[in-house]
Amino acid sequence: MSHILITGASSGIGQALAEYYAAPGAILSLHGRNLDRLNAVAENCRARGAEVATLTCDVAERDAVEGWIGERDAAHPLDIVIANAGLSAGTGGGGETDEQTRRIFASNIDGVANTVLPAIARMRPRRRGHISIMSSLAGFRGMPGAPAYSASKAAVRVWGEALRGALVADGIGVSVICPGFVRSGMTKLNRFHMPFLMDAPKAAAIIARGISANKGRIAFPWPMMALVWLAAALPDGIAHRVTRTLPAKDPAPI
């Protein structure tokens, strides 16, 4: 019997991961901001035989998230925690607004810390467990069309990579997930061509296999990953000339 906690499970990759893990004997703790969508995902997972508990809140609400993780771990010790919840924002030609920037950082950085830190505190005495942090291939090079999003994903990527080494002696595995474009509510706002666009169930299967193998970095698809690594390795002047020509997202509230 495995207990898996997933934030941002009401849509996109989080929903696909919940449905991937849903099976008889599985215990799922699912978080989301949209109550109706989260309840629908929970019912679908229960129909597949899983035991499901839910929480609806903003992951930036530290006390709510920390308290829930403590309650769920006390009920059934957590085996896998996937800090998946996050925000993006349409940027259009004007860039991310001040408010969007602050909300993206609060969700994508603080929200990840609010999930990961209490999970580590409970796994450490048992000397087992696995933490997975959702970053992005956008976290390897700052993208002018989404500066706050790129920065937030870079921050949690580097933090996760460092945690992997820091926690190995405690018996806790850490994976950093770096997907490319995956069909979701976040990417449907994009009005530009998204190379190697992948369906969420396929992405979830790749992620779950990587977690099972305790991979430090789960980055996909490989052609997009190669392009991103190349962009990150380019001299700054050349990279700037390339990335400034990339399309920006359409404006969208968060």
NORKA-V977864 format. One record per residue. N is the residue number from 0. RES is the residue in one small letter. BURIAL is # if it has 16 or more other ideal C-beta (glycine too) atoms within 10 Angstrom, else .. D_FIRST is the distance of its C-alpha to the first C-alpha in Angstrom with 2 decimals. Layout:
# NORKA-V977864
n & res & burial & d_first
N & RES & BURIAL & D_FIRST
N & RES & BURIAL & D_FIRST
This chain:
# NORKA-V977864
n & res & burial & d_first
0 & m & . & 0.00
1 & s & . & 3.82
2 & h & # & 6.82
3 & i & # & 9.86
4 & l & # & 13.33
5 & i & # & 16.23
6 & t & # & 19.84
7 & g & # & 22.41
8 & a & # & 20.09
9 & s & # & 22.87
10 & s & # & 24.59
11 & g & # & 25.08
12 & i & # & 22.63
13 & g & # & 20.28
14 & q & # & 20.20
15 & a & # & 19.79
16 & l & # & 16.79
17 & a & # & 15.11
18 & e & # & 16.02
19 & y & # & 14.97
20 & y & # & 11.31
21 & a & # & 11.43
22 & a & . & 9.95
23 & p & . & 8.77
24 & g & . & 5.27
25 & a & # & 5.60
26 & i & # & 7.23
27 & l & # & 10.53
28 & s & # & 13.42
29 & l & # & 16.46
30 & h & # & 19.96
31 & g & # & 23.22
32 & r & # & 26.92
33 & n & . & 27.74
34 & l & . & 26.58
35 & d & . & 27.44
36 & r & # & 25.76
37 & l & # & 22.58
38 & n & # & 22.49
39 & a & . & 23.08
40 & v & # & 20.19
41 & a & # & 17.88
42 & e & . & 19.28
43 & n & . & 18.89
44 & c & # & 15.16
45 & r & . & 14.90
46 & a & . & 17.08
47 & r & # & 14.63
48 & g & . & 12.04
49 & a & # & 10.10
50 & e & # & 10.43
51 & v & # & 12.98
52 & a & # & 15.20
53 & t & # & 18.28
54 & l & # & 21.09
55 & t & # & 24.50
56 & c & . & 26.73
57 & d & # & 28.34
58 & v & # & 26.33
59 & a & # & 29.69
60 & e & . & 29.40
61 & r & . & 28.19
62 & d & . & 27.91
63 & a & # & 25.94
64 & v & # & 23.35
65 & e & # & 23.15
66 & g & . & 22.93
67 & w & # & 20.12
68 & i & # & 18.01
69 & g & . & 18.80
70 & e & . & 17.91
71 & r & # & 14.50
72 & d & # & 13.70
73 & a & . & 15.21
74 & a & . & 13.12
75 & h & . & 9.70
76 & p & . & 10.34
77 & l & # & 10.51
78 & d & # & 9.37
79 & i & # & 11.69
80 & v & # & 14.76
81 & i & # & 17.13
82 & a & # & 20.58
83 & n & # & 21.93
84 & a & # & 24.33
85 & g & # & 27.97
86 & l & # & 31.45
87 & s & # & 34.22
88 & a & # & 37.75
89 & g & # & 40.50
90 & t & # & 43.35
91 & g & . & 46.21
92 & g & . & 49.33
93 & g & . & 49.29
94 & g & # & 46.16
95 & e & # & 43.36
96 & t & . & 44.84
97 & d & . & 44.67
98 & e & . & 42.32
99 & q & # & 40.01
100 & t & # & 39.96
101 & r & . & 39.00
102 & r & # & 36.25
103 & i & # & 34.79
104 & f & # & 34.78
105 & a & # & 33.31
106 & s & # & 30.35
107 & n & # & 29.82
108 & i & # & 30.47
109 & d & # & 30.15
110 & g & # & 27.20
111 & v & # & 25.32
112 & a & # & 26.34
113 & n & # & 25.36
114 & t & # & 21.76
115 & v & # & 21.53
116 & l & . & 23.46
117 & p & # & 21.53
118 & a & # & 18.22
119 & i & # & 19.92
120 & a & . & 21.28
121 & r & # & 17.95
122 & m & # & 16.36
123 & r & . & 19.60
124 & p & . & 19.67
125 & r & . & 16.28
126 & r & . & 17.62
127 & r & . & 14.57
128 & g & # & 13.35
129 & h & # & 14.83
130 & i & # & 17.49
131 & s & # & 18.93
132 & i & # & 22.33
133 & m & # & 24.04
134 & s & # & 27.57
135 & s & # & 29.86
136 & l & # & 32.47
137 & a & # & 34.88
138 & g & # & 34.09
139 & f & # & 36.08
140 & r & # & 39.45
141 & g & # & 40.78
142 & m & # & 41.54
143 & p & . & 44.62
144 & g & # & 43.25
145 & a & # & 40.21
146 & p & . & 41.01
147 & a & # & 38.68
148 & y & # & 35.71
149 & s & # & 36.47
150 & a & # & 36.92
151 & s & # & 33.71
152 & k & # & 31.67
153 & a & # & 33.64
154 & a & # & 32.95
155 & v & # & 29.16
156 & r & # & 29.26
157 & v & . & 31.34
158 & w & # & 29.40
159 & g & # & 26.10
160 & e & # & 27.89
161 & a & . & 29.29
162 & l & # & 26.05
163 & r & # & 24.51
164 & g & . & 27.25
165 & a & . & 27.28
166 & l & # & 23.64
167 & v & . & 23.31
168 & a & . & 24.55
169 & d & . & 21.85
170 & g & . & 19.07
171 & i & # & 18.15
172 & g & # & 18.37
173 & v & # & 20.33
174 & s & # & 21.09
175 & v & # & 23.97
176 & i & # & 23.95
177 & c & # & 27.49
178 & p & # & 27.87
179 & g & # & 31.25
180 & f & # & 32.16
181 & v & # & 29.37
182 & r & # & 30.28
183 & s & # & 29.41
184 & g & . & 31.31
185 & m & # & 32.30
186 & t & # & 33.86
187 & k & . & 35.49
188 & l & . & 38.06
189 & n & # & 39.27
190 & r & . & 42.57
191 & f & . & 42.87
192 & h & . & 41.70
193 & m & . & 38.21
194 & p & . & 38.09
195 & f & . & 35.10
196 & l & . & 33.52
197 & m & # & 29.99
198 & d & . & 27.90
199 & a & # & 24.79
200 & p & # & 22.34
201 & k & . & 23.80
202 & a & # & 23.51
203 & a & # & 19.83
204 & a & . & 19.19
205 & i & # & 21.30
206 & i & # & 19.57
207 & a & # & 15.99
208 & r & . & 17.44
209 & g & # & 19.24
210 & i & # & 16.35
211 & s & . & 14.49
212 & a & . & 17.85
213 & n & . & 18.37
214 & k & # & 21.64
215 & g & . & 23.83
216 & r & . & 25.45
217 & i & # & 24.22
218 & a & # & 27.60
219 & f & # & 28.66
220 & p & # & 30.63
221 & w & . & 32.56
222 & p & . & 36.07
223 & m & # & 35.61
224 & m & # & 34.10
225 & a & . & 37.21
226 & l & # & 39.53
227 & v & # & 37.95
228 & w & . & 38.16
229 & l & . & 41.77
230 & a & # & 42.55
231 & a & . & 41.11
232 & a & . & 43.27
233 & l & . & 46.47
234 & p & . & 49.19
235 & d & . & 48.91
236 & g & . & 52.11
237 & i & . & 51.08
238 & a & # & 47.54
239 & h & . & 49.10
240 & r & . & 51.46
241 & v & . & 48.66
242 & t & # & 46.11
243 & r & . & 48.76
244 & t & . & 49.45
245 & l & . & 45.88
246 & p & . & 45.52
247 & a & # & 44.22
248 & k & # & 41.98
249 & d & . & 43.61
250 & p & . & 43.80
251 & a & . & 40.92
252 & p & . & 40.05
253 & i & . & 36.74
